[in-house]
Amino acid sequence: QMEEFANFDFNIWRKRYIQWISHMKSRILDVFRCIDRDQDGRISQKEFVDYVLASFPTNSLEMNAVANIFDTNADGFIDYYEFLSALHPSRDPYRKTLDADQINEEVSRQVSQCSCPKRFQVEQISANRYRFGDSQQLRMVRILRSTLMVRVGGGWTALDEFLVKNDPCRKGRTNLKIKEKYLSPAGSTTKGLTVSRSNSSLSLYSSASAPTSPKT
């Protein structure tokens, strides 16, 4: 294994694996779903390595190297997008300078809409990694079906939705402040307006249509 691994070439391995998938008359999605038993959209490196070792002619040294290549953000997991990108490098936006430029341009465009007295800060760390606001956390940004996506937790969310939740002047945060201001605890007063939870019309039902509980 050590002698074979000394000449390891991922591109050769990838071609062999794609041929194997084709020979099995399967799709890449089918293979990923077989590994992703809990269907949460991502698999651990160990799940990936164990599955391939049990079904494809390779060895543990190669598979450890392959798993690290698949896991582009090095979080210990491989999501479907990473899985697809690794097997089809031509579709991999991480490796396209053009896409990197498009990402930076779109991030700048959306962030420029911030109207805070102190502009919401976004710092580009690398081609597809950014730091948003005061957080020191690095987030991966990519293009998926013409939509700019930000890595959040174990999944992805659109950049505009991410900014709504994190940029103070965006609509989501503004609505939250309005709710905090007017839906305050019972008895609070704002400019002569007294708001009481018991008297506010927050119920989804009117008094005429409100469902009643069955009699015991």
SVG drawing of the C-alpha trace seen along z (x, -y; Angstrom):
<svg xmlns="http://www.w3.org/2000/svg" viewBox="-69 -60 76 65">
<polyline fill="none" stroke="black" stroke-width="0.4" points="0.0,0.0 2.8,-2.4 4.4,-1.8 1.1,-2.3 0.3,-5.4 3.7,-6.9 2.4,-7.3 -1.2,-8.2 -2.9,-10.6 -6.4,-11.7 -7.4,-12.4 -6.7,-8.8 -8.6,-7.6 -11.5,-9.8 -11.8,-8.5 -11.7,-4.9 -14.4,-5.7 -16.7,-7.4 -16.2,-4.4 -17.1,-2.1 -20.3,-4.1 -21.2,-4.0 -20.5,-0.2 -22.9,0.2 -25.5,-1.7 -25.9,-4.2 -25.8,-7.9 -23.6,-10.0 -26.7,-11.0 -27.6,-7.3 -24.2,-6.5 -24.3,-9.5 -27.8,-8.5 -26.5,-5.0 -23.8,-6.4 -26.1,-9.1 -28.2,-6.7 -29.9,-9.4 -30.6,-11.5 -29.3,-14.8 -27.4,-15.8 -23.9,-15.2 -21.7,-12.2 -18.8,-11.9 -15.3,-11.2 -15.4,-7.8 -18.8,-6.9 -17.4,-7.7 -14.1,-5.8 -15.8,-2.7 -18.4,-2.6 -15.9,-2.9 -13.4,-0.4 -16.3,2.1 -17.4,1.6 -14.5,0.3 -11.0,1.6 -8.8,-0.9 -7.0,-1.0 -7.1,-2.9 -4.2,-5.1 -5.7,-6.3 -9.1,-6.7 -7.8,-8.9 -6.3,-11.2 -9.4,-11.1 -11.7,-11.9 -9.6,-15.0 -9.8,-16.1 -13.6,-15.7 -14.0,-17.6 -13.0,-21.0 -13.9,-23.0 -12.2,-20.5 -15.1,-20.3 -15.0,-16.5 -18.1,-16.1 -18.8,-15.8 -22.0,-17.3 -23.6,-16.4 -22.2,-19.5 -18.6,-18.7 -19.2,-15.1 -20.4,-16.2 -17.6,-18.8 -14.8,-16.4 -16.0,-13.9 -16.7,-16.6 -13.9,-19.2 -15.2,-21.1 -18.3,-22.0 -16.3,-23.0 -16.7,-26.7 -14.0,-26.6 -11.5,-26.2 -12.9,-28.7 -11.3,-32.2 -14.3,-33.5 -16.7,-32.3 -14.5,-33.7 -14.7,-37.1 -18.4,-36.8 -18.8,-35.9 -16.7,-38.9 -18.7,-41.2 -22.1,-40.0 -21.0,-40.0 -19.9,-43.7 -23.1,-44.6 -25.4,-43.2 -23.3,-44.5 -23.3,-48.0 -27.1,-48.1 -26.4,-48.4 -27.7,-51.7 -26.2,-51.4 -24.3,-54.4 -21.4,-52.1 -21.3,-50.0 -21.7,-46.2 -18.2,-44.9 -17.3,-42.0 -13.7,-40.8 -12.6,-38.5 -10.0,-36.1 -9.5,-33.9 -11.3,-33.2 -14.4,-31.7 -14.0,-32.5 -15.3,-35.6 -15.6,-37.1 -19.0,-38.8 -19.5,-41.6 -17.8,-41.4 -17.7,-37.6 -14.2,-36.0 -15.7,-32.9 -14.8,-32.2 -17.7,-31.3 -17.5,-29.7 -19.4,-31.3 -20.3,-29.7 -22.6,-29.9 -25.3,-27.3 -27.8,-27.5 -27.1,-31.2 -27.6,-32.0 -24.9,-33.1 -24.9,-30.8 -23.2,-31.1 -22.2,-28.1 -24.2,-28.1 -23.8,-25.2 -24.2,-22.0 -26.0,-23.6 -26.2,-26.5 -28.4,-29.7 -28.8,-32.4 -26.6,-35.4 -29.5,-37.9 -31.2,-35.7 -28.0,-35.5 -27.7,-39.3 -31.3,-39.8 -30.4,-37.9 -27.0,-39.4 -26.9,-43.0 -28.7,-45.2 -30.3,-47.5 -31.9,-44.7 -35.6,-44.0 -35.5,-40.9 -33.6,-42.8 -35.9,-45.9 -39.0,-43.8 -37.5,-42.2 -36.9,-45.6 -40.5,-46.7 -41.8,-43.6 -39.6,-44.2 -40.8,-47.8 -44.5,-47.3 -45.1,-43.8 -43.4,-44.5 -44.7,-43.0 -48.2,-44.0 -48.6,-47.6 -45.7,-49.1 -46.4,-52.5 -44.9,-54.0 -45.9,-57.6 -49.2,-57.3 -50.1,-53.9 -50.5,-51.3 -50.0,-47.7 -51.2,-44.8 -50.7,-41.2 -54.1,-40.2 -55.8,-42.9 -53.7,-42.7 -55.1,-41.1 -52.3,-38.5 -54.6,-35.5 -54.9,-33.7 -58.6,-33.4 -61.3,-35.9 -63.5,-35.5 -66.3,-34.3 -64.3,-31.6 -61.9,-30.5 -61.9,-26.8 -63.2,-25.5 -61.9,-22.5 -64.2,-19.5 -66.2,-19.2 -65.1,-16.5"/>
</svg>
